[in-house]
């Protein structure tokens, strides 16, 4: 078996674990009926996607992407995935806060987090 260019079979394992974590979050979003569990599943899936972007931008032995006169620019880390992850963290946090606020409003009105018991939610 051949090794991966990014650092061996450990990277393949990390990609697979990241995909499994994303599927765990997707399972919770689709199958759970409790609003709090759905929110937690969204957070898990969001973190899995952030982890994937961090892994994609990783370069073994890479240096920070600041160009200096006496340093060659051949082994620098791509800053674009880092910027995407920072943006994704902010967007994910704001969506999570919005979901928690809506869940709290639904709980105050219907006294339950179970989406099957909230009849007037349809429409």
Phi and psi in radians as a Rosetta constraint file:
Dihedral C 1 N 2 CA 2 C 2 CIRCULARHARMONIC -1.583 0.35
Dihedral N 2 CA 2 C 2 N 3 CIRCULARHARMONIC 2.592 0.35
Dihedral C 2 N 3 CA 3 C 3 CIRCULARHARMONIC -1.478 0.35
Dihedral N 3 CA 3 C 3 N 4 CIRCULARHARMONIC 2.675 0.35
Dihedral C 3 N 4 CA 4 C 4 CIRCULARHARMONIC -1.262 0.35
Dihedral N 4 CA 4 C 4 N 5 CIRCULARHARMONIC 2.605 0.35
Dihedral C 4 N 5 CA 5 C 5 CIRCULARHARMONIC -1.180 0.35
Dihedral N 5 CA 5 C 5 N 6 CIRCULARHARMONIC -0.478 0.35
Dihedral C 5 N 6 CA 6 C 6 CIRCULARHARMONIC -1.421 0.35
Dihedral N 6 CA 6 C 6 N 7 CIRCULARHARMONIC -0.122 0.35
Dihedral C 6 N 7 CA 7 C 7 CIRCULARHARMONIC 2.523 0.35
Dihedral N 7 CA 7 C 7 N 8 CIRCULARHARMONIC 0.408 0.35
Dihedral C 7 N 8 CA 8 C 8 CIRCULARHARMONIC 1.744 0.35
Dihedral N 8 CA 8 C 8 N 9 CIRCULARHARMONIC -2.929 0.35
Dihedral C 8 N 9 CA 9 C 9 CIRCULARHARMONIC -1.289 0.35
Dihedral N 9 CA 9 C 9 N 10 CIRCULARHARMONIC -0.235 0.35
Dihedral C 9 N 10 CA 10 C 10 CIRCULARHARMONIC -1.107 0.35
Dihedral N 10 CA 10 C 10 N 11 CIRCULARHARMONIC -0.600 0.35
Dihedral C 10 N 11 CA 11 C 11 CIRCULARHARMONIC -1.201 0.35
Dihedral N 11 CA 11 C 11 N 12 CIRCULARHARMONIC -0.663 0.35
Dihedral C 11 N 12 CA 12 C 12 CIRCULARHARMONIC -1.107 0.35
Dihedral N 12 CA 12 C 12 N 13 CIRCULARHARMONIC -0.710 0.35
Dihedral C 12 N 13 CA 13 C 13 CIRCULARHARMONIC -1.111 0.35
Dihedral N 13 CA 13 C 13 N 14 CIRCULARHARMONIC -0.693 0.35
Dihedral C 13 N 14 CA 14 C 14 CIRCULARHARMONIC -1.177 0.35
Dihedral N 14 CA 14 C 14 N 15 CIRCULARHARMONIC -0.677 0.35
Dihedral C 14 N 15 CA 15 C 15 CIRCULARHARMONIC -1.078 0.35
Dihedral N 15 CA 15 C 15 N 16 CIRCULARHARMONIC -0.735 0.35
Dihedral C 15 N 16 CA 16 C 16 CIRCULARHARMONIC -1.148 0.35
Dihedral N 16 CA 16 C 16 N 17 CIRCULARHARMONIC -0.738 0.35
Dihedral C 16 N 17 CA 17 C 17 CIRCULARHARMONIC -1.158 0.35
Dihedral N 17 CA 17 C 17 N 18 CIRCULARHARMONIC -0.625 0.35
Dihedral C 17 N 18 CA 18 C 18 CIRCULARHARMONIC -1.134 0.35
Dihedral N 18 CA 18 C 18 N 19 CIRCULARHARMONIC -0.722 0.35
Dihedral C 18 N 19 CA 19 C 19 CIRCULARHARMONIC -1.135 0.35
Dihedral N 19 CA 19 C 19 N 20 CIRCULARHARMONIC -0.710 0.35
Dihedral C 19 N 20 CA 20 C 20 CIRCULARHARMONIC -1.104 0.35
Dihedral N 20 CA 20 C 20 N 21 CIRCULARHARMONIC -0.705 0.35
Dihedral C 20 N 21 CA 21 C 21 CIRCULARHARMONIC -1.121 0.35
Dihedral N 21 CA 21 C 21 N 22 CIRCULARHARMONIC -0.661 0.35
Dihedral C 21 N 22 CA 22 C 22 CIRCULARHARMONIC -1.148 0.35
Dihedral N 22 CA 22 C 22 N 23 CIRCULARHARMONIC -0.689 0.35
Dihedral C 22 N 23 CA 23 C 23 CIRCULARHARMONIC -1.193 0.35
Dihedral N 23 CA 23 C 23 N 24 CIRCULARHARMONIC -0.577 0.35
Dihedral C 23 N 24 CA 24 C 24 CIRCULARHARMONIC -1.096 0.35
Dihedral N 24 CA 24 C 24 N 25 CIRCULARHARMONIC -0.772 0.35
Dihedral C 24 N 25 CA 25 C 25 CIRCULARHARMONIC -1.141 0.35
Dihedral N 25 CA 25 C 25 N 26 CIRCULARHARMONIC -0.695 0.35
Dihedral C 25 N 26 CA 26 C 26 CIRCULARHARMONIC -1.151 0.35
Dihedral N 26 CA 26 C 26 N 27 CIRCULARHARMONIC -0.670 0.35
Dihedral C 26 N 27 CA 27 C 27 CIRCULARHARMONIC -1.064 0.35
Dihedral N 27 CA 27 C 27 N 28 CIRCULARHARMONIC -0.768 0.35
Dihedral C 27 N 28 CA 28 C 28 CIRCULARHARMONIC -1.143 0.35
Dihedral N 28 CA 28 C 28 N 29 CIRCULARHARMONIC -0.648 0.35
Dihedral C 28 N 29 CA 29 C 29 CIRCULARHARMONIC -1.142 0.35
Dihedral N 29 CA 29 C 29 N 30 CIRCULARHARMONIC -0.655 0.35
Dihedral C 29 N 30 CA 30 C 30 CIRCULARHARMONIC -1.502 0.35
Dihedral N 30 CA 30 C 30 N 31 CIRCULARHARMONIC -0.689 0.35
Dihedral C 30 N 31 CA 31 C 31 CIRCULARHARMONIC -1.709 0.35
Dihedral N 31 CA 31 C 31 N 32 CIRCULARHARMONIC -0.419 0.35
Dihedral C 31 N 32 CA 32 C 32 CIRCULARHARMONIC -1.440 0.35
Dihedral N 32 CA 32 C 32 N 33 CIRCULARHARMONIC 2.598 0.35
Dihedral C 32 N 33 CA 33 C 33 CIRCULARHARMONIC -1.883 0.35
Dihedral N 33 CA 33 C 33 N 34 CIRCULARHARMONIC -0.178 0.35
Dihedral C 33 N 34 CA 34 C 34 CIRCULARHARMONIC -1.562 0.35
Dihedral N 34 CA 34 C 34 N 35 CIRCULARHARMONIC 2.293 0.35
Dihedral C 34 N 35 CA 35 C 35 CIRCULARHARMONIC -1.085 0.35
Dihedral N 35 CA 35 C 35 N 36 CIRCULARHARMONIC -0.656 0.35
Dihedral C 35 N 36 CA 36 C 36 CIRCULARHARMONIC -1.159 0.35
Dihedral N 36 CA 36 C 36 N 37 CIRCULARHARMONIC -0.667 0.35
Dihedral C 36 N 37 CA 37 C 37 CIRCULARHARMONIC -1.191 0.35
Dihedral N 37 CA 37 C 37 N 38 CIRCULARHARMONIC -0.580 0.35
Dihedral C 37 N 38 CA 38 C 38 CIRCULARHARMONIC -1.171 0.35
Dihedral N 38 CA 38 C 38 N 39 CIRCULARHARMONIC -0.707 0.35
Dihedral C 38 N 39 CA 39 C 39 CIRCULARHARMONIC -1.140 0.35
Dihedral N 39 CA 39 C 39 N 40 CIRCULARHARMONIC -0.751 0.35
Dihedral C 39 N 40 CA 40 C 40 CIRCULARHARMONIC -1.118 0.35
Dihedral N 40 CA 40 C 40 N 41 CIRCULARHARMONIC -0.653 0.35
Dihedral C 40 N 41 CA 41 C 41 CIRCULARHARMONIC -1.131 0.35
Dihedral N 41 CA 41 C 41 N 42 CIRCULARHARMONIC -0.673 0.35
Dihedral C 41 N 42 CA 42 C 42 CIRCULARHARMONIC -1.088 0.35
Dihedral N 42 CA 42 C 42 N 43 CIRCULARHARMONIC -0.730 0.35
Dihedral C 42 N 43 CA 43 C 43 CIRCULARHARMONIC -1.109 0.35
Dihedral N 43 CA 43 C 43 N 44 CIRCULARHARMONIC -0.728 0.35
Dihedral C 43 N 44 CA 44 C 44 CIRCULARHARMONIC -1.089 0.35
Dihedral N 44 CA 44 C 44 N 45 CIRCULARHARMONIC -0.778 0.35
Dihedral C 44 N 45 CA 45 C 45 CIRCULARHARMONIC -1.181 0.35
Dihedral N 45 CA 45 C 45 N 46 CIRCULARHARMONIC -0.665 0.35
Dihedral C 45 N 46 CA 46 C 46 CIRCULARHARMONIC -1.111 0.35
Dihedral N 46 CA 46 C 46 N 47 CIRCULARHARMONIC -0.756 0.35
Dihedral C 46 N 47 CA 47 C 47 CIRCULARHARMONIC -1.176 0.35
Dihedral N 47 CA 47 C 47 N 48 CIRCULARHARMONIC -0.592 0.35
Dihedral C 47 N 48 CA 48 C 48 CIRCULARHARMONIC -1.134 0.35
Dihedral N 48 CA 48 C 48 N 49 CIRCULARHARMONIC -0.719 0.35
Dihedral C 48 N 49 CA 49 C 49 CIRCULARHARMONIC -1.202 0.35
Dihedral N 49 CA 49 C 49 N 50 CIRCULARHARMONIC -0.640 0.35
Dihedral C 49 N 50 CA 50 C 50 CIRCULARHARMONIC -1.113 0.35
Dihedral N 50 CA 50 C 50 N 51 CIRCULARHARMONIC -0.726 0.35
Dihedral C 50 N 51 CA 51 C 51 CIRCULARHARMONIC -1.085 0.35
Dihedral N 51 CA 51 C 51 N 52 CIRCULARHARMONIC -0.684 0.35
Dihedral C 51 N 52 CA 52 C 52 CIRCULARHARMONIC -1.084 0.35
Dihedral N 52 CA 52 C 52 N 53 CIRCULARHARMONIC -0.765 0.35
Dihedral C 52 N 53 CA 53 C 53 CIRCULARHARMONIC -1.139 0.35
Dihedral N 53 CA 53 C 53 N 54 CIRCULARHARMONIC -0.630 0.35
Dihedral C 53 N 54 CA 54 C 54 CIRCULARHARMONIC -1.144 0.35
Dihedral N 54 CA 54 C 54 N 55 CIRCULARHARMONIC -0.725 0.35
Dihedral C 54 N 55 CA 55 C 55 CIRCULARHARMONIC -1.152 0.35
Dihedral N 55 CA 55 C 55 N 56 CIRCULARHARMONIC -0.689 0.35
Dihedral C 55 N 56 CA 56 C 56 CIRCULARHARMONIC -1.102 0.35
Dihedral N 56 CA 56 C 56 N 57 CIRCULARHARMONIC -0.658 0.35
Dihedral C 56 N 57 CA 57 C 57 CIRCULARHARMONIC -1.449 0.35
Dihedral N 57 CA 57 C 57 N 58 CIRCULARHARMONIC -0.063 0.35
Dihedral C 57 N 58 CA 58 C 58 CIRCULARHARMONIC -1.331 0.35
Dihedral N 58 CA 58 C 58 N 59 CIRCULARHARMONIC 2.473 0.35
Dihedral C 58 N 59 CA 59 C 59 CIRCULARHARMONIC -2.395 0.35
Dihedral N 59 CA 59 C 59 N 60 CIRCULARHARMONIC 2.139 0.35
Dihedral C 59 N 60 CA 60 C 60 CIRCULARHARMONIC -1.159 0.35
Dihedral N 60 CA 60 C 60 N 61 CIRCULARHARMONIC 2.186 0.35
Dihedral C 60 N 61 CA 61 C 61 CIRCULARHARMONIC 1.354 0.35
Dihedral N 61 CA 61 C 61 N 62 CIRCULARHARMONIC 0.163 0.35
Dihedral C 61 N 62 CA 62 C 62 CIRCULARHARMONIC -1.315 0.35
Dihedral N 62 CA 62 C 62 N 63 CIRCULARHARMONIC 2.707 0.35
Dihedral C 62 N 63 CA 63 C 63 CIRCULARHARMONIC -1.976 0.35
Dihedral N 63 CA 63 C 63 N 64 CIRCULARHARMONIC 3.020 0.35
Dihedral C 63 N 64 CA 64 C 64 CIRCULARHARMONIC -1.182 0.35
Dihedral N 64 CA 64 C 64 N 65 CIRCULARHARMONIC 2.619 0.35
Dihedral C 64 N 65 CA 65 C 65 CIRCULARHARMONIC -1.485 0.35
Dihedral N 65 CA 65 C 65 N 66 CIRCULARHARMONIC 0.938 0.35
Dihedral C 65 N 66 CA 66 C 66 CIRCULARHARMONIC -2.036 0.35
Dihedral N 66 CA 66 C 66 N 67 CIRCULARHARMONIC 2.158 0.35
Dihedral C 66 N 67 CA 67 C 67 CIRCULARHARMONIC -1.460 0.35
Dihedral N 67 CA 67 C 67 N 68 CIRCULARHARMONIC 2.212 0.35
Dihedral C 67 N 68 CA 68 C 68 CIRCULARHARMONIC -2.069 0.35
Dihedral N 68 CA 68 C 68 N 69 CIRCULARHARMONIC 2.810 0.35
Dihedral C 68 N 69 CA 69 C 69 CIRCULARHARMONIC -1.195 0.35
Dihedral N 69 CA 69 C 69 N 70 CIRCULARHARMONIC -0.638 0.35
Dihedral C 69 N 70 CA 70 C 70 CIRCULARHARMONIC -1.731 0.35
Dihedral N 70 CA 70 C 70 N 71 CIRCULARHARMONIC 0.196 0.35
Dihedral C 70 N 71 CA 71 C 71 CIRCULARHARMONIC -2.122 0.35
Dihedral N 71 CA 71 C 71 N 72 CIRCULARHARMONIC 2.322 0.35
Dihedral C 71 N 72 CA 72 C 72 CIRCULARHARMONIC -1.238 0.35
Dihedral N 72 CA 72 C 72 N 73 CIRCULARHARMONIC 2.647 0.35
Dihedral C 72 N 73 CA 73 C 73 CIRCULARHARMONIC -1.786 0.35
Dihedral N 73 CA 73 C 73 N 74 CIRCULARHARMONIC 0.580 0.35
Dihedral C 73 N 74 CA 74 C 74 CIRCULARHARMONIC -1.661 0.35
Dihedral N 74 CA 74 C 74 N 75 CIRCULARHARMONIC -0.352 0.35
Dihedral C 74 N 75 CA 75 C 75 CIRCULARHARMONIC -2.228 0.35
Dihedral N 75 CA 75 C 75 N 76 CIRCULARHARMONIC 0.979 0.35
Dihedral C 75 N 76 CA 76 C 76 CIRCULARHARMONIC -1.836 0.35
Dihedral N 76 CA 76 C 76 N 77 CIRCULARHARMONIC 2.717 0.35
Dihedral C 76 N 77 CA 77 C 77 CIRCULARHARMONIC -1.451 0.35
Dihedral N 77 CA 77 C 77 N 78 CIRCULARHARMONIC 2.465 0.35
Dihedral C 77 N 78 CA 78 C 78 CIRCULARHARMONIC -1.259 0.35
Dihedral N 78 CA 78 C 78 N 79 CIRCULARHARMONIC 2.124 0.35
Dihedral C 78 N 79 CA 79 C 79 CIRCULARHARMONIC -1.399 0.35
Dihedral N 79 CA 79 C 79 N 80 CIRCULARHARMONIC -0.198 0.35
Dihedral C 79 N 80 CA 80 C 80 CIRCULARHARMONIC -1.117 0.35
Dihedral N 80 CA 80 C 80 N 81 CIRCULARHARMONIC -0.815 0.35
Dihedral C 80 N 81 CA 81 C 81 CIRCULARHARMONIC -1.074 0.35
Dihedral N 81 CA 81 C 81 N 82 CIRCULARHARMONIC -0.578 0.35
Dihedral C 81 N 82 CA 82 C 82 CIRCULARHARMONIC -1.141 0.35
Dihedral N 82 CA 82 C 82 N 83 CIRCULARHARMONIC -0.728 0.35
Dihedral C 82 N 83 CA 83 C 83 CIRCULARHARMONIC -1.167 0.35
Dihedral N 83 CA 83 C 83 N 84 CIRCULARHARMONIC -0.675 0.35
Dihedral C 83 N 84 CA 84 C 84 CIRCULARHARMONIC -1.121 0.35
Dihedral N 84 CA 84 C 84 N 85 CIRCULARHARMONIC -0.680 0.35
Dihedral C 84 N 85 CA 85 C 85 CIRCULARHARMONIC -1.178 0.35
Dihedral N 85 CA 85 C 85 N 86 CIRCULARHARMONIC -0.725 0.35
Dihedral C 85 N 86 CA 86 C 86 CIRCULARHARMONIC -1.076 0.35
Dihedral N 86 CA 86 C 86 N 87 CIRCULARHARMONIC -0.749 0.35
Dihedral C 86 N 87 CA 87 C 87 CIRCULARHARMONIC -1.129 0.35
Dihedral N 87 CA 87 C 87 N 88 CIRCULARHARMONIC -0.719 0.35
Dihedral C 87 N 88 CA 88 C 88 CIRCULARHARMONIC -1.137 0.35
Dihedral N 88 CA 88 C 88 N 89 CIRCULARHARMONIC -0.637 0.35
Dihedral C 88 N 89 CA 89 C 89 CIRCULARHARMONIC -1.116 0.35
Dihedral N 89 CA 89 C 89 N 90 CIRCULARHARMONIC -0.766 0.35
Dihedral C 89 N 90 CA 90 C 90 CIRCULARHARMONIC -1.145 0.35
Dihedral N 90 CA 90 C 90 N 91 CIRCULARHARMONIC -0.777 0.35
Dihedral C 90 N 91 CA 91 C 91 CIRCULARHARMONIC -1.150 0.35
Dihedral N 91 CA 91 C 91 N 92 CIRCULARHARMONIC -0.743 0.35
Dihedral C 91 N 92 CA 92 C 92 CIRCULARHARMONIC -1.095 0.35
Dihedral N 92 CA 92 C 92 N 93 CIRCULARHARMONIC -0.682 0.35
Dihedral C 92 N 93 CA 93 C 93 CIRCULARHARMONIC -1.154 0.35
Dihedral N 93 CA 93 C 93 N 94 CIRCULARHARMONIC -0.723 0.35
Dihedral C 93 N 94 CA 94 C 94 CIRCULARHARMONIC -1.202 0.35
Dihedral N 94 CA 94 C 94 N 95 CIRCULARHARMONIC -0.651 0.35
Dihedral C 94 N 95 CA 95 C 95 CIRCULARHARMONIC -1.166 0.35
Dihedral N 95 CA 95 C 95 N 96 CIRCULARHARMONIC -0.680 0.35
Dihedral C 95 N 96 CA 96 C 96 CIRCULARHARMONIC -1.112 0.35
Dihedral N 96 CA 96 C 96 N 97 CIRCULARHARMONIC -0.746 0.35
Dihedral C 96 N 97 CA 97 C 97 CIRCULARHARMONIC -1.095 0.35
Dihedral N 97 CA 97 C 97 N 98 CIRCULARHARMONIC -0.711 0.35
Dihedral C 97 N 98 CA 98 C 98 CIRCULARHARMONIC -1.121 0.35
Dihedral N 98 CA 98 C 98 N 99 CIRCULARHARMONIC -0.732 0.35
Dihedral C 98 N 99 CA 99 C 99 CIRCULARHARMONIC -1.142 0.35
Dihedral N 99 CA 99 C 99 N 100 CIRCULARHARMONIC -0.688 0.35
Dihedral C 99 N 100 CA 100 C 100 CIRCULARHARMONIC -1.138 0.35
Dihedral N 100 CA 100 C 100 N 101 CIRCULARHARMONIC -0.703 0.35
Dihedral C 100 N 101 CA 101 C 101 CIRCULARHARMONIC -1.115 0.35
Dihedral N 101 CA 101 C 101 N 102 CIRCULARHARMONIC -0.739 0.35
Dihedral C 101 N 102 CA 102 C 102 CIRCULARHARMONIC -1.161 0.35
Dihedral N 102 CA 102 C 102 N 103 CIRCULARHARMONIC -0.693 0.35
Dihedral C 102 N 103 CA 103 C 103 CIRCULARHARMONIC -1.116 0.35
Dihedral N 103 CA 103 C 103 N 104 CIRCULARHARMONIC -0.694 0.35
Dihedral C 103 N 104 CA 104 C 104 CIRCULARHARMONIC -1.153 0.35
Dihedral N 104 CA 104 C 104 N 105 CIRCULARHARMONIC -0.704 0.35
Dihedral C 104 N 105 CA 105 C 105 CIRCULARHARMONIC -1.103 0.35
Dihedral N 105 CA 105 C 105 N 106 CIRCULARHARMONIC -0.716 0.35
Dihedral C 105 N 106 CA 106 C 106 CIRCULARHARMONIC -1.147 0.35
Dihedral N 106 CA 106 C 106 N 107 CIRCULARHARMONIC -0.649 0.35
Dihedral C 106 N 107 CA 107 C 107 CIRCULARHARMONIC -1.174 0.35
Dihedral N 107 CA 107 C 107 N 108 CIRCULARHARMONIC -0.711 0.35
Dihedral C 107 N 108 CA 108 C 108 CIRCULARHARMONIC -1.142 0.35
Dihedral N 108 CA 108 C 108 N 109 CIRCULARHARMONIC -0.541 0.35
Dihedral C 108 N 109 CA 109 C 109 CIRCULARHARMONIC -1.462 0.35
Dihedral N 109 CA 109 C 109 N 110 CIRCULARHARMONIC -0.759 0.35
Dihedral C 109 N 110 CA 110 C 110 CIRCULARHARMONIC -1.882 0.35
Dihedral N 110 CA 110 C 110 N 111 CIRCULARHARMONIC -0.129 0.35
Dihedral C 110 N 111 CA 111 C 111 CIRCULARHARMONIC 1.061 0.35
Dihedral N 111 CA 111 C 111 N 112 CIRCULARHARMONIC 0.533 0.35
Dihedral C 111 N 112 CA 112 C 112 CIRCULARHARMONIC -2.722 0.35
Dihedral N 112 CA 112 C 112 N 113 CIRCULARHARMONIC 2.692 0.35
Dihedral C 112 N 113 CA 113 C 113 CIRCULARHARMONIC -1.797 0.35
Dihedral N 113 CA 113 C 113 N 114 CIRCULARHARMONIC -0.039 0.35
Dihedral C 113 N 114 CA 114 C 114 CIRCULARHARMONIC -1.369 0.35
Dihedral N 114 CA 114 C 114 N 115 CIRCULARHARMONIC 2.129 0.35
Dihedral C 114 N 115 CA 115 C 115 CIRCULARHARMONIC -1.328 0.35
Dihedral N 115 CA 115 C 115 N 116 CIRCULARHARMONIC -0.299 0.35
Dihedral C 115 N 116 CA 116 C 116 CIRCULARHARMONIC -1.337 0.35
Dihedral N 116 CA 116 C 116 N 117 CIRCULARHARMONIC -0.409 0.35
Dihedral C 116 N 117 CA 117 C 117 CIRCULARHARMONIC -1.563 0.35
Dihedral N 117 CA 117 C 117 N 118 CIRCULARHARMONIC -0.183 0.35
Dihedral C 117 N 118 CA 118 C 118 CIRCULARHARMONIC -1.553 0.35
Dihedral N 118 CA 118 C 118 N 119 CIRCULARHARMONIC 1.660 0.35
Dihedral C 118 N 119 CA 119 C 119 CIRCULARHARMONIC -1.305 0.35
Dihedral N 119 CA 119 C 119 N 120 CIRCULARHARMONIC -0.664 0.35
Dihedral C 119 N 120 CA 120 C 120 CIRCULARHARMONIC -1.387 0.35
Dihedral N 120 CA 120 C 120 N 121 CIRCULARHARMONIC 0.061 0.35
Dihedral C 120 N 121 CA 121 C 121 CIRCULARHARMONIC -1.269 0.35
Dihedral N 121 CA 121 C 121 N 122 CIRCULARHARMONIC -0.378 0.35
Dihedral C 121 N 122 CA 122 C 122 CIRCULARHARMONIC -1.239 0.35
Dihedral N 122 CA 122 C 122 N 123 CIRCULARHARMONIC 2.675 0.35
